[in-house]
């Protein structure tokens, strides 16, 4: 029996490559040197935007708070992605547009949020299958007939 070694080596290498982790980076992670240039009480919004770029999001009810959000996940084969790193940079401005606070939050401060299993009731009636199938019989006139 003759074994074709290069073919099996190729198949083995391909199998190992398929199981190598896939690393994905999402969001806007500003450069650490650019973050160091932001001095609380000294820099305005325009300068922050020039240094860090536009924020990932702006607070809904407080337009004076900017968020820069990024995360790195690793996925191996068909398993759920594993969170490797998450950073949220929060920059708050005063009414004059000057940086009032700079805060960095990592994945250690993250909280798990569980979904609520309740259902919201809706107004109206429950319609049975028969009512759905036969409910429109007789509701519409024939062609050419005015309503």
C-alpha positions in Angstrom: 0.0 0.0 0.0 1.4 3.3 -1.1 0.7 6.4 1.1 0.6 9.8 -0.6 2.2 11.8 2.2 2.0 15.3 0.7 -1.8 14.9 0.3 -2.3 13.9 3.9 -0.1 16.7 5.2 -2.1 19.2 3.1 -5.4 17.9 4.5 -4.0 18.0 8.1 -2.8 21.6 7.7 -6.1 22.6 6.2 -8.0 21.0 9.1 -5.8 22.9 11.6 -6.2 26.1 9.8 -10.0 25.7 9.9 -9.9 25.6 13.7 -7.7 28.6 14.1 -9.4 31.5 16.0 -10.9 34.4 14.1 -10.2 37.7 15.8 -12.6 40.6 15.0 -12.2 44.2 16.1 -15.3 46.4 16.0 -15.9 50.1 16.9 -13.7 53.1 17.2 -10.7 52.7 19.6 -8.8 56.0 19.7 -5.0 55.9 19.9 -3.6 56.0 23.4 -1.3 58.9 22.6 -4.3 60.9 21.3 -6.2 60.2 24.5 -3.2 61.4 26.5 -3.4 64.8 24.7 -6.9 65.4 26.0 -6.7 67.6 29.0 -9.8 68.1 31.1 -10.8 71.8 31.2 -8.5 72.7 28.3 -9.8 71.1 25.1 -13.0 71.8 23.2 -15.3 69.5 21.2 -13.8 70.5 17.9 -10.3 69.6 19.1 -11.5 66.3 20.5 -13.1 65.4 17.2 -9.8 66.3 15.4 -7.8 64.1 17.8 -10.0 61.1 18.1 -12.4 61.3 15.2 -16.2 61.3 15.4 -17.6 59.4 18.4 -19.3 56.0 18.1 -22.4 57.5 19.6 -23.7 60.6 21.4 -25.9 60.3 24.5 -29.6 60.4 23.6 -30.8 62.9 26.2 -27.5 64.7 26.9 -25.8 65.9 23.7 -22.8 66.9 25.8 -21.6 63.3 26.3 -19.7 61.4 23.6 -18.9 57.7 23.6 -16.1 55.9 21.8 -16.8 52.2 21.9 -14.7 49.3 20.8 -14.4 45.5 21.4 -12.3 42.6 20.3 -13.8 39.1 20.0 -12.3 35.8 19.2 -14.3 33.0 17.5 -13.0 29.4 17.3 -14.8 27.2 14.7 -18.5 27.1 15.4 -18.4 28.2 19.1 -19.9 31.4 20.5 -17.5 34.4 20.1 -15.5 35.1 23.3 -15.1 38.8 24.4 -11.4 39.5 24.7 -11.4 43.2 25.2 -14.0 46.0 25.5 -13.3 49.7 26.0 -15.8 52.5 26.4 -14.3 56.0 26.5 -16.8 58.6 27.9 -16.1 62.2 27.3 -18.4 64.8 28.9 -18.4 68.5 27.9 -19.7 71.5 29.8 -22.2 74.0 28.2 -19.2 75.9 26.6 -18.0 72.7 24.9 -14.9 72.2 27.0 -14.0 68.7 28.2 -15.4 68.3 31.8 -14.7 64.6 32.3 -12.8 61.8 30.6 -13.5 58.2 31.8 -12.4 54.9 30.4 -14.4 51.7 31.2 -13.1 48.2 30.4 -14.8 44.9 30.2 -14.2 44.3 33.9 -16.9 47.0 34.7 -19.4 45.5 32.3 -22.7 44.2 33.6 -24.7 41.3 32.3 -28.2 42.5 31.3 -30.8 39.8 31.2 -33.8 40.0 28.9 -37.3 40.2 30.3 -39.4 37.2 29.3 -42.8 39.0 29.7 -45.1 39.6 26.8 -46.8 42.8 26.2 -50.6 42.3 25.7 -52.0 43.9 22.6 -55.5 45.4 22.1 -57.9 43.5 20.0 -59.3 40.0 19.7 -57.6 36.6 19.3 -58.4 35.4 15.9 -58.8 31.6 15.4 -57.5 29.7 12.4 -61.0 29.3 11.0 -61.8 33.0 11.4 -58.5 33.8 9.5 -59.4 31.4 6.7 -63.1 32.4 6.2 -63.2 35.9 7.7 -63.2 37.8 4.4 -66.0 35.8 2.7 -68.8 38.1 1.7 -66.9 41.3 2.8 -66.1 42.4 -0.7 -68.4 43.2 -3.6 -68.2 42.0 -7.2 -66.1 43.8 -9.9 -67.5 47.0 -11.2 -69.8 47.5 -8.2 -69.4 50.7 -6.3 -68.9 50.3 -2.5 
